[in-house]
Amino acid sequence: MNLDLFLLLCHDQVFTPEGELVLKFGSNGEGNGQFNAPTGVAVDINGNIIVADWGNSRIQVQDAVQY
């Protein structure tokens, strides 16, 4: 996994340092895979993307993907 990636929380997008879009996930809303005011993000050792979704009062984990 390439660790030189950036996550843009307002649009749930992952970019390379050069600005190339690598991955887009989630959407606005209250269902699984949807976010309402995401406020924090982390990536675990397995590459899973963990998002703190303040507006929905929950933590969501997006499965690891190969970059």
PyMOL commands that set and color helices and strands:
alter all, ss='L'
color gray80, all
select helices_A, chain A and resi 54-56
alter helices_A, ss='H'
color red, helices_A
select strands_A, chain A and resi 6-8+13-15+21-24+27-28+34-35+38-43+49-53+58-62
alter strands_A, ss='S'
color yellow, strands_A
deselect
rebuild
show_as cartoon
